[in-house]
Amino acid sequence: MPGMANWKTLYSLEYQQLKGEGYPVGDELAPMEKEDYFPFPEMLINAKDSVEVSGQHWEKAYYELCKVREKGIRADYPYSEPNSFEEIIKDAEAPPLLDPLDSDTYKERIKGAWFGRCAAVVLGKPFEFNVDREYIKKYLESVEAYPLDDFVPGYSESLDVRLRNPKSTKGNISYVEDDDDTRYTILALLLTEKFGFDFTTYDVCQNVLENVPYTELWSAMKQSIYNFINMTEDRPLQEQVDEFKTKLNPMREGINGVIRADFWGYVNPGEPRKAAKVAYREASLNMVKSGLYGSMFVAACISAALSKNPTIETILQAGMSVIPRKSRFANMVNEVRHWYTTDGDWTVTCDRIYEKYGHLPFAGGLNNMAMVILGLLHGGLDFTKAITTTVMCGIDTDCNSGTVGSIVSAAIGYDGIDSKWITPFNDTIRTCAARYTYGSITELVERTVQAYEKTKEN
């Protein structure tokens, strides 16, 4: 199997990805028996009703499909989506004016960011199985926990449903259990401690490979490591790594880059474009367009949150200051903001998001980031309201809640978080990362501050 999925699934995801990027693949979301469908080998059309199509056939179809990139973007495509950092910034809005934090306040805010991110990830973890708002509401009502305002009860007797990840359910939490959303933040810390901000995308891969078992990787990063361990010696390794953005990687606009972005905001407080530039360096391993923009947006938002008297407005303005104004990502942010203002009910806006973006994959970028924007708008700088709203929206609940929690807690600090979200952890976190399998959240805070002190002149 070529990485994260079989060839049939890769084909399906790639088709949807190419269509979203504006390539001329046709009007259907699935292969159809029609001449204008591009390209679906005749052998598959003829075989589909009589025999099981083999993986080799789907592999050939996948590579034929990818040739559509040679035709370029459709002439009628309404968006402009550069991939170079300079072009992205050139087409972005102006950044907000931010006042820097003093040293003590920065340390307290970083403590909030780490504990807040951990709490928000744990909150969303039990629902991380591709469920929507209506399912979550039904479950929470069945355990008398709707609207959500605490960790999720793990079992519904009336529905006879037991949620996954029981160690992250109410009454069963004694530490932050392993999760890719906290693990990637730790990996970024390890990468920075070794290289500062002068790392390459090769270094990013090596850092992951040295720390995380392949079976614990998902989406675009799993594809990158698959490609990384299959590199050849006949040409420069970095040259091969530079191909990972599109090589067997239909999740190049997914949320994987977003969940790797927080740390770059942590160590670039009050400087959203600087934070976004480091996030760009890391995410450019395997992200393009909306995938890149999502990572840059989150890093910039967190950076702005780490300033004096931040507001949701200045935080979102910072995010938009690193996003092309004519991109699908910018359109999504503006769209959600307009819907929320017009609707006056977050559930109505949430359902609009499903209607517009519900066709995207579970770990897609635009659909999940739309829920992040909604959580920030409805929750504001109320940590509990922000993270619980985001979880109740559904889709990739722990990723989205973790992002919202990280942004909001960076803005309000440790003292602004209700102790019910912190006390159960006993200041303990576990991961499968080889160089940080077990430790305290406090240690991560201290090491983050140290990393900032070493890199702030760069």
C-alpha positions as CSV (number, residue, x, y, z in Angstrom):
1,M,0.0,0.0,0.0
2,P,1.5,3.4,-1.0
3,G,1.5,5.1,2.3
4,M,-1.7,6.3,4.0
5,A,-4.2,4.4,1.7
6,N,-4.7,2.0,-1.1
7,W,-4.5,3.1,-4.7
8,K,-8.2,3.4,-5.1
9,T,-8.5,5.7,-2.2
10,L,-5.5,7.8,-3.3
11,Y,-7.2,8.1,-6.7
12,S,-10.4,9.3,-5.2
13,L,-8.7,11.8,-2.9
14,E,-6.4,13.1,-5.7
15,Y,-9.4,13.6,-8.0
16,Q,-11.1,15.7,-5.4
17,Q,-7.9,17.6,-4.6
18,L,-7.2,18.4,-8.2
19,K,-10.7,19.6,-8.7
20,G,-10.5,21.9,-5.7
21,E,-7.2,23.4,-6.9
22,G,-8.8,24.3,-10.2
23,Y,-7.5,21.7,-12.6
24,P,-9.7,20.6,-15.5
25,V,-10.7,17.1,-14.2
26,G,-14.4,17.3,-15.1
27,D,-17.6,17.9,-13.1
28,E,-18.0,14.7,-11.2
29,L,-16.7,13.7,-7.8
30,A,-16.5,10.0,-8.8
31,P,-15.5,8.2,-12.0
32,M,-18.3,8.1,-14.6
33,E,-18.7,6.4,-17.9
34,K,-18.5,9.5,-20.1
35,E,-16.0,10.7,-22.6
36,D,-15.3,14.1,-21.0
37,Y,-14.2,12.5,-17.7
38,F,-10.5,12.9,-17.4
39,P,-8.8,10.5,-17.4
40,F,-10.3,7.1,-16.6
41,P,-8.7,4.2,-18.4
42,E,-11.0,2.2,-20.6
43,M,-9.8,-1.0,-18.9
44,L,-11.4,0.1,-15.7
45,I,-14.7,1.2,-17.3
46,N,-15.0,-2.1,-19.0
47,A,-14.0,-4.2,-16.0
48,K,-15.9,-2.5,-13.2
49,D,-19.1,-4.5,-13.6
50,S,-17.6,-7.9,-14.3
51,V,-14.4,-8.2,-12.2
52,E,-12.8,-6.6,-9.2
53,V,-10.5,-3.9,-10.4
54,S,-6.9,-4.6,-9.2
55,G,-4.6,-2.3,-7.3
56,Q,-2.4,-2.1,-10.3
57,H,-5.2,-0.7,-12.4
58,W,-6.0,1.9,-9.8
59,E,-2.3,2.8,-9.6
60,K,-2.2,3.3,-13.4
61,A,-5.3,5.4,-13.2
62,Y,-3.8,7.5,-10.4
63,Y,-0.7,8.4,-12.4
64,E,-2.8,9.1,-15.5
65,L,-5.0,11.4,-13.4
66,C,-2.0,13.3,-12.1
67,K,-1.0,14.3,-15.7
68,V,-3.8,16.8,-15.7
69,R,-1.5,19.2,-13.8
70,E,0.4,19.6,-17.1
71,K,-2.7,21.4,-18.5
72,G,-2.5,24.0,-15.8
73,I,-5.4,25.7,-13.9
74,R,-8.7,26.2,-15.6
75,A,-9.0,29.6,-17.3
76,D,-12.3,30.3,-15.5
77,Y,-10.9,29.5,-12.0
78,P,-11.8,32.5,-9.8
79,Y,-9.0,32.2,-7.2
80,S,-5.3,33.2,-7.1
81,E,-3.3,31.0,-4.9
82,P,0.5,31.4,-5.0
83,N,2.8,29.0,-3.2
84,S,5.9,31.2,-2.6
85,F,6.1,33.1,0.7
86,E,6.8,36.4,-1.0
87,E,3.8,36.2,-3.3
88,I,1.5,35.1,-0.5
89,I,2.5,38.1,1.7
90,K,2.3,40.5,-1.3
91,D,-1.4,39.6,-1.8
92,A,-2.3,39.6,1.9
93,E,-4.0,42.2,4.1
94,A,-2.0,44.5,6.3
95,P,-1.0,43.2,9.8
96,P,-2.4,44.7,12.9
97,L,-0.4,47.0,15.2
98,L,0.6,44.9,18.2
99,D,2.4,45.8,21.4
100,P,4.9,43.3,22.7
101,L,4.7,41.5,26.0
102,D,7.1,41.9,28.9
103,S,9.1,38.8,29.8
104,D,7.0,37.7,32.8
105,T,3.7,38.1,30.9
106,Y,5.1,36.1,28.0
107,K,6.0,33.2,30.2
108,E,2.5,33.2,31.8
109,R,0.8,33.3,28.4
110,I,3.0,30.5,27.1
111,K,2.0,28.5,30.1
112,G,-1.6,29.1,29.2
113,A,-1.0,28.2,25.6
114,W,0.5,24.8,26.4
115,F,-2.0,23.8,29.1
116,G,-4.9,25.2,27.0
117,R,-3.8,23.3,24.0
118,C,-3.5,20.1,26.0
119,A,-7.0,20.6,27.6
120,A,-8.6,21.3,24.3
121,V,-7.1,18.3,22.5
122,V,-8.2,16.0,25.3
123,L,-11.7,17.5,25.2
124,G,-12.1,16.7,21.5
125,K,-10.3,13.3,21.5
126,P,-13.3,11.1,22.3
127,F,-15.3,12.4,19.3
128,E,-12.5,12.1,16.8
129,F,-14.2,9.7,14.5
130,N,-15.7,11.8,11.8
131,V,-19.1,12.6,13.4
132,D,-21.1,15.7,12.7
133,R,-22.9,18.3,14.9
134,E,-26.2,16.4,15.0
135,Y,-24.5,13.2,16.2
136,I,-22.6,15.0,18.9
137,K,-25.7,16.8,20.1
138,K,-27.6,13.6,20.2
139,Y,-24.9,11.9,22.2
140,L,-24.4,14.7,24.6
141,E,-28.1,15.0,25.2
142,S,-28.2,11.3,26.0
143,V,-25.7,11.9,28.8
144,E,-27.2,15.2,30.0
145,A,-24.2,17.1,28.9
146,Y,-25.5,19.4,26.2
147,P,-24.5,22.1,25.7
148,L,-21.0,20.9,26.5
149,D,-19.2,22.7,29.3
150,D,-16.8,20.0,30.6
151,F,-14.9,16.9,29.5
152,V,-17.1,14.4,27.7
153,P,-18.8,11.5,29.5
154,G,-17.5,8.3,27.9
155,Y,-20.6,6.1,27.9
156,S,-24.2,6.7,26.9
157,E,-26.4,4.0,28.5
158,S,-29.5,5.0,26.5
159,L,-27.6,4.9,23.2
160,D,-25.4,2.0,24.3
161,V,-22.4,4.0,22.8
162,R,-19.0,3.9,24.3
163,L,-16.7,6.6,23.0
164,R,-13.1,6.0,21.9
165,N,-10.1,7.1,23.9
166,P,-11.6,6.4,27.4
167,K,-8.6,7.9,29.2
168,S,-9.7,11.3,27.7
169,T,-13.3,11.1,29.0
170,K,-14.7,12.7,32.1
171,G,-13.7,11.0,35.4
172,N,-11.0,8.9,33.7
173,I,-8.4,11.6,33.0
174,S,-5.1,11.5,35.0
175,Y,-2.7,12.8,32.3
176,V,-2.7,14.0,28.7
177,E,-2.5,10.9,26.6
178,D,-0.6,10.6,23.4
179,D,-2.1,12.4,20.4
180,D,-0.6,13.7,17.2
181,D,-1.9,17.2,18.0
182,T,0.3,17.5,21.1
183,R,3.0,15.4,19.6
184,Y,3.6,17.7,16.7
185,T,4.0,20.7,19.0
186,I,6.7,18.7,20.9
187,L,8.4,17.7,17.7
188,A,8.6,21.4,16.7
189,L,10.2,22.1,20.0
190,L,12.7,19.4,19.5
191,L,13.4,20.6,15.9
192,T,14.0,24.2,17.2
193,E,16.2,23.1,20.0
194,K,18.5,21.4,17.4
195,F,18.4,23.8,14.5
196,G,16.8,27.0,15.6
197,F,14.8,28.3,12.6
198,D,17.5,27.2,10.2
199,F,16.0,23.8,9.5
200,T,15.3,22.3,6.1
201,T,12.4,20.2,5.0
202,Y,14.8,17.2,5.1
203,D,15.4,18.0,8.8
204,V,11.7,18.0,9.4
205,C,11.4,14.5,7.9
206,Q,14.4,13.3,9.8
207,N,13.0,14.7,13.1
208,V,9.7,12.8,12.6
209,L,11.4,9.6,11.5
210,E,13.7,9.6,14.6
211,N,10.8,10.1,17.0
212,V,7.5,8.7,15.8
213,P,6.6,5.2,14.7
214,Y,5.3,5.1,11.1
215,T,2.1,3.5,12.3
216,E,1.3,6.6,14.3
217,L,1.5,8.9,11.3
218,W,-1.5,10.1,9.3
219,S,-2.3,12.1,6.2
220,A,0.3,14.2,4.5
221,M,3.1,13.4,7.0
222,K,2.6,9.7,6.5
223,Q,3.0,10.2,2.8
224,S,6.2,12.2,3.4
225,I,7.8,9.6,5.5
226,Y,6.8,6.9,3.1
227,N,8.5,8.9,0.3
228,F,11.5,9.7,2.6
229,I,12.4,6.1,3.4
230,N,12.0,5.2,-0.3
231,M,14.4,7.8,-1.6
232,T,17.1,6.7,-4.0
233,E,20.8,7.6,-4.1
234,D,21.0,8.6,-7.7
235,R,20.3,12.3,-7.1
236,P,20.4,14.8,-4.2
237,L,18.2,13.9,-1.3
238,Q,16.9,17.4,-0.7
239,E,15.9,17.6,-4.4
240,Q,13.8,14.5,-3.8
241,V,12.3,15.9,-0.6
242,D,11.2,19.0,-2.6
243,E,8.9,16.7,-4.6
244,F,7.0,15.5,-1.6
245,K,4.4,18.3,-1.8
246,T,2.6,16.5,-4.7
247,K,4.2,13.0,-4.7
248,L,1.5,10.5,-3.7
249,N,0.1,13.3,-1.5
250,P,-3.6,14.0,-2.2
251,M,-3.8,15.6,1.4
252,R,-1.5,18.5,0.5
253,E,-4.3,20.9,1.4
254,G,-5.4,19.1,4.5
255,I,-5.3,20.1,8.2
256,N,-2.0,18.2,8.8
257,G,0.0,21.4,8.4
258,V,-2.3,23.3,10.8
259,I,-1.8,20.9,13.7
260,R,2.0,21.4,13.3
261,A,1.9,25.2,13.4
262,D,1.3,26.2,17.0
263,F,4.9,26.2,18.2
264,W,6.0,28.7,15.5
265,G,3.5,31.2,17.0
266,Y,4.7,30.4,20.6
267,V,8.3,31.4,19.8
268,N,7.5,34.5,17.7
269,P,5.2,36.5,20.0
270,G,3.7,39.7,18.6
271,E,5.3,39.1,15.1
272,P,2.7,37.3,13.0
273,R,4.5,37.4,9.7
274,K,7.7,36.2,11.3
275,A,5.8,33.3,12.9
276,A,4.1,32.6,9.5
277,K,7.5,32.5,7.7
278,V,8.8,29.8,10.0
279,A,5.5,27.9,9.7
280,Y,5.8,28.2,6.0
281,R,9.3,26.7,6.1
282,E,8.0,23.7,8.0
283,A,4.7,23.2,6.2
284,S,6.2,23.5,2.7
285,L,7.5,20.0,3.2
286,N,4.1,18.6,2.1
287,M,1.5,21.4,1.9
288,V,0.4,23.7,-0.9
289,K,-2.1,26.5,-1.2
290,S,-4.8,26.1,1.5
291,G,-2.6,23.6,3.3
292,L,0.2,26.2,3.5
293,Y,-2.2,29.1,4.3
294,G,-3.8,27.2,7.2
295,S,-0.4,26.6,8.9
296,M,0.6,30.2,8.4
297,F,-2.7,31.5,9.5
298,V,-2.7,29.6,12.8
299,A,1.0,30.6,13.6
300,A,0.1,34.2,12.9
301,C,-3.0,34.1,15.0
302,I,-1.1,32.6,18.0
303,S,1.6,35.2,17.5
304,A,-0.9,38.0,17.7
305,A,-2.6,36.4,20.7
306,L,0.8,36.7,22.4
307,S,0.6,40.5,22.5
308,K,-0.8,43.1,24.8
309,N,-4.6,43.2,25.0
310,P,-5.4,41.0,22.1
311,T,-8.9,40.6,20.7
312,I,-10.5,38.1,18.4
313,E,-10.5,40.8,15.8
314,T,-6.8,41.6,16.0
315,I,-6.0,37.8,16.1
316,L,-8.0,37.1,12.9
317,Q,-6.6,40.2,11.3
318,A,-3.1,38.8,12.0
319,G,-4.2,35.5,10.4
320,M,-5.4,37.3,7.3
321,S,-2.2,39.3,7.0
322,V,-0.4,36.1,5.9
323,I,-3.1,34.8,3.5
324,P,-3.7,35.7,-0.1
325,R,-6.8,37.8,-0.4
326,K,-8.0,36.1,-3.5
327,S,-7.6,32.5,-2.2
328,R,-10.2,29.9,-1.3
329,F,-8.9,30.1,2.3
330,A,-9.5,33.9,2.6
331,N,-12.9,33.4,1.0
332,M,-13.8,30.8,3.6
333,V,-12.8,33.0,6.5
334,N,-14.8,35.9,5.2
335,E,-17.7,33.7,4.4
336,V,-17.9,32.2,7.9
337,R,-17.6,35.6,9.5
338,H,-20.4,36.9,7.3
339,W,-22.6,33.9,8.0
340,Y,-22.1,34.1,11.8
341,T,-22.9,37.8,11.8
342,T,-26.0,37.2,9.7
343,D,-27.3,34.0,11.4
344,G,-27.0,35.0,15.0
345,D,-26.9,31.3,15.9
346,W,-23.7,29.2,15.7
347,T,-25.6,26.0,14.9
348,V,-27.1,27.6,11.8
349,T,-23.6,28.7,10.7
350,C,-22.2,25.3,11.4
351,D,-24.8,23.7,9.2
352,R,-24.0,26.2,6.5
353,I,-20.3,25.0,6.7
354,Y,-21.4,21.4,6.3
355,E,-23.5,22.3,3.3
356,K,-20.7,24.2,1.6
357,Y,-17.7,22.1,2.6
358,G,-19.2,18.7,3.7
359,H,-17.8,16.9,0.6
360,L,-14.2,17.4,1.8
361,P,-12.2,14.6,3.5
362,F,-12.4,14.2,7.3
363,A,-8.8,15.7,7.6
364,G,-9.5,18.3,5.0
365,G,-8.3,21.9,5.4
366,L,-11.1,24.3,4.5
367,N,-13.9,22.3,6.2
368,N,-12.0,22.0,9.5
369,M,-10.6,25.5,9.5
370,A,-14.1,26.8,9.0
371,M,-15.1,25.2,12.3
372,V,-12.0,26.8,13.9
373,I,-13.1,30.2,12.7
374,L,-16.6,29.6,14.0
375,G,-15.3,28.4,17.4
376,L,-13.3,31.6,17.7
377,L,-16.1,33.9,16.6
378,H,-18.7,32.3,19.0
379,G,-16.4,31.7,21.9
380,G,-14.3,34.8,21.7
381,L,-11.7,34.9,24.5
382,D,-13.9,32.7,26.7
383,F,-11.8,29.6,26.8
384,T,-14.6,27.2,27.8
385,K,-17.1,28.5,25.3
386,A,-14.6,28.5,22.5
387,I,-13.3,25.0,22.8
388,T,-16.7,23.4,23.7
389,T,-18.3,25.1,20.7
390,T,-15.6,23.9,18.4
391,V,-16.0,20.3,19.6
392,M,-19.8,20.4,19.2
393,C,-19.2,21.5,15.6
394,G,-17.8,18.0,14.8
395,I,-15.4,16.8,12.1
396,D,-11.8,16.6,13.3
397,T,-12.7,17.6,16.9
398,D,-9.4,17.3,18.7
399,C,-7.4,19.0,16.0
400,N,-9.9,21.9,15.7
401,S,-10.4,22.3,19.5
402,G,-6.7,22.1,20.0
403,T,-6.1,25.0,17.6
404,V,-8.8,27.1,19.1
405,G,-7.7,26.3,22.6
406,S,-4.1,27.2,21.8
407,I,-5.1,30.6,20.3
408,V,-7.4,31.6,23.0
409,S,-5.3,30.4,26.0
410,A,-2.3,32.2,24.5
411,A,-4.4,35.4,24.6
412,I,-5.8,35.0,28.2
413,G,-2.9,33.1,29.8
414,Y,-2.8,30.3,32.4
415,D,-4.7,32.3,35.0
416,G,-7.6,32.8,32.6
417,I,-8.3,29.1,32.2
418,D,-10.8,27.4,34.6
419,S,-8.9,24.9,36.7
420,K,-11.3,22.1,35.8
421,W,-9.5,22.0,32.4
422,I,-6.1,21.7,34.0
423,T,-6.2,19.9,37.3
424,P,-7.0,16.4,36.0
425,F,-3.7,16.2,34.1
426,N,-1.5,16.2,37.2
427,D,0.9,18.3,35.0
428,T,1.7,15.1,33.1
429,I,1.8,14.3,29.4
430,R,2.6,11.2,27.5
431,T,3.6,10.8,23.8
432,C,5.1,8.1,21.6
433,A,7.8,10.6,20.5
434,A,11.1,8.9,21.3
435,R,12.7,11.9,22.8
436,Y,9.7,12.9,24.9
437,T,7.7,9.9,25.9
438,Y,6.8,11.1,29.4
439,G,7.1,14.4,31.2
440,S,5.5,17.5,32.6
441,I,3.6,20.2,30.7
442,T,5.5,22.7,32.9
443,E,8.8,21.4,31.5
444,L,7.5,22.0,27.9
445,V,6.6,25.5,28.9
446,E,10.1,26.2,30.3
447,R,11.8,24.7,27.2
448,T,9.6,26.8,24.9
449,V,10.6,30.0,26.8
450,Q,14.3,28.9,26.5
451,A,13.8,28.2,22.8
452,Y,12.3,31.7,22.3
453,E,15.2,33.3,24.1
454,K,17.7,31.6,21.8
455,T,15.8,32.3,18.6
456,K,14.4,35.8,19.1
457,E,17.3,37.5,17.4
458,N,17.0,35.4,14.3
